[in-house]
Amino acid sequence: MRLLFVIAITKGHSMKIIPGILILLLSFNLMAAPAGERLAFVLGCINCHHQTPKQLINAPSLVIVQPYTLDELRILLKTGKTRDGRDLLASSSLMGIVATEQFIYMSDEEIQAVYDFLKNDWTAEKGLAEEAKIPLLYQANLPQ
């Protein structure tokens, strides 16, 4: 959402239209840039890759994407194709399905935010901390 503010400098006059005054147009972007960490949790990246038992979803640690370039991650998230050319949709991987059915709608700004978070802030230790929550999240007996 963008708001347009009109400020009239009127040399002491009340705010009204006066011929010959200086008008300053300021445009403020009130929508904050998407937070990569928030998106990684909301979109389910953390859930599938670290909070779900491997017996249910055998997704690799998210550190797997740290060597990716931004363009490679964009391709993965929008097509389900890895940087080495594997087609995750063709192999019936959940990631391929999610990429082509959900992540395809991500904006470039959202992908950039997720990329920055995973590249700069996500660590193997954070992944292990999320995986430690699994017994609390899945109180029922898990399949062996």
C-alpha positions as CSV (number, residue, x, y, z in Angstrom):
1,M,0.0,0.0,0.0
2,R,1.4,3.4,-0.9
3,L,0.1,6.7,0.6
4,L,0.6,10.0,-1.1
5,F,1.1,12.9,1.2
6,V,0.7,16.5,-0.1
7,I,2.4,19.1,2.0
8,A,1.9,22.7,1.2
9,I,4.4,25.3,2.4
10,T,2.4,28.4,2.6
11,K,4.6,30.9,4.6
12,G,2.3,30.9,7.6
13,H,-1.1,30.6,5.8
14,S,-3.5,27.9,6.8
15,M,-3.4,24.7,4.7
16,K,-5.4,25.6,1.6
17,I,-4.8,25.8,-2.1
18,I,-2.8,28.9,-2.8
19,P,-1.4,29.7,-6.3
20,G,2.3,29.7,-6.5
21,I,3.1,27.7,-3.3
22,L,5.6,24.9,-3.2
23,I,4.0,21.4,-3.2
24,L,6.1,18.5,-2.0
25,L,4.9,15.1,-2.9
26,L,6.1,12.3,-0.7
27,S,5.4,8.7,-1.3
28,F,5.8,6.3,1.6
29,N,5.7,2.5,1.2
30,L,3.8,1.4,4.3
31,M,4.1,-2.3,3.5
32,A,7.2,-3.6,5.3
33,A,9.5,-5.9,3.3
34,P,8.5,-9.5,4.0
35,A,10.5,-11.0,6.8
36,G,12.3,-14.1,5.6
37,E,12.1,-15.9,8.9
38,R,8.4,-15.2,9.3
39,L,7.8,-16.5,5.7
40,A,9.9,-19.6,6.3
41,F,7.7,-20.5,9.2
42,V,4.4,-19.4,7.6
43,L,5.0,-21.1,4.3
44,G,5.9,-24.4,6.1
45,C,9.6,-24.6,5.2
46,I,10.6,-25.0,8.8
47,N,7.7,-27.4,9.5
48,C,8.3,-29.8,6.6
49,H,12.1,-29.7,6.9
50,H,12.6,-29.6,10.7
51,Q,9.4,-30.0,12.7
52,T,7.9,-33.1,11.1
53,P,9.1,-36.6,11.9
54,K,11.3,-38.0,9.1
55,Q,9.0,-41.1,9.0
56,L,6.2,-38.8,7.8
57,I,8.2,-36.3,5.5
58,N,11.8,-37.1,4.8
59,A,12.8,-33.6,3.9
60,P,16.5,-32.6,4.1
61,S,17.8,-29.9,6.4
62,L,17.2,-26.4,5.0
63,V,21.0,-25.9,5.0
64,I,20.8,-27.8,1.7
65,V,19.9,-24.5,-0.1
66,Q,22.7,-22.4,1.3
67,P,24.9,-23.0,-1.7
68,Y,22.1,-22.0,-4.0
69,T,22.1,-18.7,-5.8
70,L,19.0,-16.5,-5.6
71,D,18.0,-17.6,-9.2
72,E,18.5,-21.3,-8.3
73,L,16.3,-20.9,-5.2
74,R,13.7,-19.1,-7.3
75,I,13.6,-22.0,-9.8
76,L,13.4,-24.5,-7.0
77,L,10.5,-22.7,-5.3
78,K,8.6,-22.0,-8.5
79,T,9.2,-25.2,-10.5
80,G,10.4,-27.9,-8.1
81,K,13.7,-28.3,-10.0
82,T,16.9,-28.5,-8.0
83,R,20.1,-26.8,-9.0
84,D,21.4,-30.2,-10.2
85,G,18.4,-30.6,-12.5
86,R,16.3,-33.1,-10.5
87,D,12.6,-32.6,-11.1
88,L,11.0,-33.0,-7.7
89,L,7.5,-33.0,-9.1
90,A,8.3,-35.7,-11.6
91,S,9.6,-37.9,-8.7
92,S,6.4,-37.2,-6.7
93,S,8.3,-35.3,-4.0
94,L,6.1,-33.2,-1.7
95,M,8.5,-30.3,-2.4
96,G,7.7,-30.5,-6.2
97,I,4.0,-30.4,-5.5
98,V,4.2,-27.5,-3.0
99,A,6.5,-25.6,-5.4
100,T,4.2,-25.9,-8.4
101,E,0.9,-25.5,-6.5
102,Q,1.7,-23.0,-3.8
103,F,5.2,-21.4,-3.9
104,I,4.7,-20.5,-7.6
105,Y,2.6,-17.6,-6.2
106,M,5.4,-16.1,-4.2
107,S,6.6,-12.7,-5.2
108,D,10.2,-11.9,-6.0
109,E,10.4,-9.9,-2.8
110,E,9.2,-12.9,-0.8
111,I,11.7,-15.2,-2.4
112,Q,14.5,-12.7,-1.8
113,A,13.5,-12.5,1.9
114,V,13.4,-16.3,2.3
115,Y,16.7,-16.6,0.4
116,D,18.4,-14.0,2.7
117,F,17.1,-15.7,5.8
118,L,18.2,-19.2,4.8
119,K,21.5,-18.0,3.4
120,N,22.5,-15.7,6.3
121,D,20.6,-16.7,9.4
122,W,19.6,-20.4,9.1
123,T,22.0,-22.9,10.7
124,A,22.2,-26.6,11.2
125,E,21.9,-25.8,15.0
126,K,18.6,-24.0,14.5
127,G,17.4,-27.0,12.5
128,L,18.3,-29.3,15.3
129,A,16.5,-27.1,17.8
130,E,13.4,-27.3,15.7
131,E,13.7,-31.1,15.4
132,A,14.0,-31.3,19.2
133,K,10.4,-30.1,19.3
134,I,9.1,-33.1,17.4
135,P,8.3,-35.2,20.5
136,L,6.3,-32.3,21.9
137,L,4.5,-31.6,18.6
138,Y,3.7,-35.3,17.9
139,Q,2.5,-36.8,21.2
140,A,0.9,-39.8,19.5
141,N,3.0,-42.8,18.7
142,L,4.9,-42.3,15.5
143,P,5.1,-45.0,12.8
144,Q,8.4,-46.9,13.0
